[in-house]
């Protein structure tokens, strides 16, 4: 081999090492990086959800009353404008690919046909202070947290597939909500506590019990992975806590921003976590070791 070829091989080897190092950093677990530019969303950045193509949606992109769409490579745009006076919070996708949005100012759940962008009122409940975060089970039933911040109270609601709204419980200010992988437990956080309820096949709850109580800071949205672990946004602490179903903090993932509002699983394998942040007005992302409960459920529903 002549000197020129040796130099070429060396350069290729160095380049391969460099790319390998970049990929290793990109794939590093539980290391958060900025996904969208700061303040591309308003301080109302909330409710991330991921569609079948890996696009991430979150509320209040550019200005309040919008749903923003972010491609897997981080390019953001306004997907839809909500009806005048409506502002979104939590979002989810049903088994048919429709987006469901908690419209907290209108006391509605809005359903969006993703192909036509047509919006309609799926459910309305005037007794709600607001629908805040929402979760969906394998039967396409929604569960909504409903905090009344001024009164320091809250409720939990179920929204059936026909749009019927049923109150399940009342408590202090509630926020994050999700369903366990086996669809037998409903998790709800209240102030600094995460509670678990037995969840029946009919969507009824019972046997309320404490999973964990944090000593400080606040909490916002939460989601479960396929192993049943809870990823809890720790508002003002700048972390996402990974909590076992038994209430043990497995680890805390440090974020760039300090006020995470909500989390969602996505990516090609369901192991990419997206986090909305109020103080930074953007999204961050990090890799995790197990896919999201809802991501796996959606894959099974398509088969």
Order of alpha helices (4+ residues) and beta strands (2+ residues): alpha-beta-beta-beta-beta-beta-beta-beta-beta-beta-beta-beta-beta-beta-beta-beta-beta-beta-beta-beta-beta-beta-beta-beta-beta-alpha
